[in-house]
Amino acid sequence: MSITVNFPAEVRDWIASNLTRGVAPQALVNELVSRNNAVELASAMVNAVSSAFLYGTPMPGEKLEVGAAPLAYEPEPLRVRNGALLQLGERKVRVLSRLQRPAAVHLADFLSAGECEQLIALARPRLDRSTVVDPVTGRNVVAGHRSSHGMFFRLGETPLIARLEARIAELTGLPVENGEGLQMLNYETGAESTPHVDYLIAGNDANRESIARSGQRVGTLLMYLNDVEDGGETVFPQLGWSVVPQRGHALYFEYGNRFGLADPGSLHASTPLRSGEKWVATKWIRARRFVPRKQA
């Protein structure tokens, strides 16, 4: 049996701020109990905010259901069609492997050698330190979890970019306009990306506004642009699965279902690069048309 109670915004925001800073959920429960909240209520409040962080759902509102069944992500089939060979426009792309959760597919020959070289040549002069949205302030800051350099192409910025975006849309079955601008990343020896999810956590105004404009992220395509000498693998630590970057290969994985939940099992990282450099192009795909902040 569950009951509905008021959930003060200041308490919700206090929980969210502390979770963002890495405070353990149980410590927050203990603090709320010390403020004369019942254990059941304190746990429900912390769990509600924690679930929003875990599953990429909206933050809880003014009313909270205490005793409700906990959320659980239900995976759905990958949008990519079946088969060992995919005809995507002019390219024949080989399927190397598939994964059920997160729903993923590892591809070979997604890009030609020439396309990889062109992307690198276009991006190299425009590289800067990689940035992310700070989960507390919502501002763009140098990425603490990603020691790389990067840049973004605008949608359809060049004929090459437009051709690749059309190929990605055919692969995923989602419109070109649902994609964010193509991000280019360059990792030098020693660089890495620590474990993270790609869907947006509604813990700050910037992410909430982005989700309101364009919907949640539902899929990621990683395109590997060079053969890596040692390290730089894309790893899914909860699965014990890794993908070795090879030129022209791509990894596509999805993490959003029809109930609006995101899959925490999509947690992934890039292992430290032990030799040489690594180039990767990333396309994040939204649930609906992507609208950049400056165009909203």
C-alpha positions, 0 to 999 in steps of 0.5 A: 500500500502506498500513500501520497505526501508533499515533497518540498522543492527545497528538499528535493533540490538539496538531495539532488545537489548532494547526489551530484556532489557524490554524497552517498544516498544512505548518508542523505537518508540519515540526515533527513531522519535526523531532521525528524523525518520518518525513515520510510519517508526519508528513504522514499525522497532519496530514492525518488531523486536517485531514480531520476539520476539513474534512469534519466527521468524527470525530477519528482514533483510536489507530490511523492508516492511513498511505498510505490514499486521501484522503477526498473528498466525494461530493454527493447529490441535494437532499432537496427534491422537484422542481418549480417550485412546492412546496405546503407546507401552506397555502403555495405556494412558488416555486422560483427556482433550484437548485444541484447542489453544494452541493445548494441551492434558492432559494425565493420566498414561503416566508414571508408578509409578516405572518409576517416581521413577527411574527418580527421583533416577537417577536425584537427585545426578546430580541436579544443579541450573537451567540455561537458555540462557541469551537473551542478551549474549547468555550465560548459566546463572542461571535462574532468572525466574525459582527457581529450580534445574535441570539436563539433560539426553543425548538422550538414556542415559539409557534403561529407557530414551530410552523407554520414548523417544520412547513413546514420539515419538509415542505420538507426531508423531515426530522422537526421534531425534527431541527431546532435551535431557530430562530435570529434574527439582526439585522445593522445597517449595517456588520455581516457574517458572514465565511466559515464552514461550518455543520457541527460540527468535532469539535475540542472536547469541546462539539462532540463531545458535541453530535454524539454527542447529536444527530448532525451538522448536515446542512442549513441553511435561511436565511429572509430577513425584510426587503428589504435596501437594499444589501449583506448578500448570502449568498455562497458564495465557492468558487462565485462565487454570491450570494443577495440577501436579499428578504422572504419568500425562503429559501435551503436548502442541504445538506452531509451525505452518507450516508458521514458526510462534510460538504461543504466547498463549503458555505463561505458568508458574509454580505457587509457590510451597507452600508445599512439593516438585515437580518433573517434566521431560521436553522434548522440541521437534524441527522441525527437528533433534536436534543437540547439539552445541558441535556436530555441 
